[in-house]
Amino acid sequence: MAKQHERQKVADEVLVEVRRRILTGRYAPGTKLPPERDLARELGVNRASLREALKKLEHLGLVRIRQGDGTRVTHFEQTAGIELVSHLLPLSPELAADVLEFRRLVGRELARLAAERATAADVDRLRALAADGRAPELSPERRFDLDFAFYAQLAACTGNRVLSMLINTVRAATESMRPALAVLTVSPERMAAHHDAVIAAIEARDADAAARAAEAYLRDGERKVLGDEAAP
C-alpha cells in the first residue's frame, strides 16, 4: 500500500511538471514529447510513473498517445474541458475575463429558466439559502460558497440535468481557486438584495426580471475584479 501511494505521488508530480510545460508552451501544440526513456531520465522517475502521468494528461485533453507515434501535444483549447481552467488561470491571468464572462452569461440564463420552471419547493430552497447568506460575520469564502449554492439551486430549478452537471463540473474545477474567487463576493447587503430580487422575479414568473437581476449582480463582481473599464 505504501509503495502504491508513493508511486501515485511521483506520477502526480510528473503530471504537474509536464502539464506546466505544455501550458507555458515549452511543449507546443502538435509537437511530440521527448521519447519516454529520455523524458523519464530527465525527470528522474521510472517509465511506469511517467506512463501513469501521461494517461492522466490524455484524460485532461492535453496529449494524445498513439502506439508507434509516441505522445503528441494537442491543441488543448480544442480538446480540453473546463477542469483545465484552474490550472491554466495562474499561467494566463487574462483568462480571468473569460471566466467572469462565462459566469455572468450562464448565471443570467439559469435565473431566466428558473423563473419559468421553478416549483414552490424550489423557491423554498432558494429562500433557505438566501437566509443562510444573511448570517452575520460570514467569511468571504463562506459567502462565496453560499452564493454558488444559490446558483446551483437555480440550475436545479430549471429541471435540466445537464445544466446541473455543468455547475457541478465548474464547482469541482474551481475548488482550488476558492480563496481567489472569494474576491468576487460583493457586500452582504448587495448579495441579500440580489437573492431577494431573483426570488421575487421567480415567484412572479418574470423571466426577464430574473435575468436582469442576475446579470446586474454578476456584472458587479466582474467590475470588482476587472475594473469598470475592462468589464463589458
Helices and strands as residue ranges (DSSP letters): H 2-23, H 36-43, H 47-59, E 63-66, E 70-73, H 76-79, G 82-84, H 85-88, H 95-117, H 120-132, H 140-158, H 161-173, G 175-177, H 178-181, G 182-184, H 188-203, H 207-226
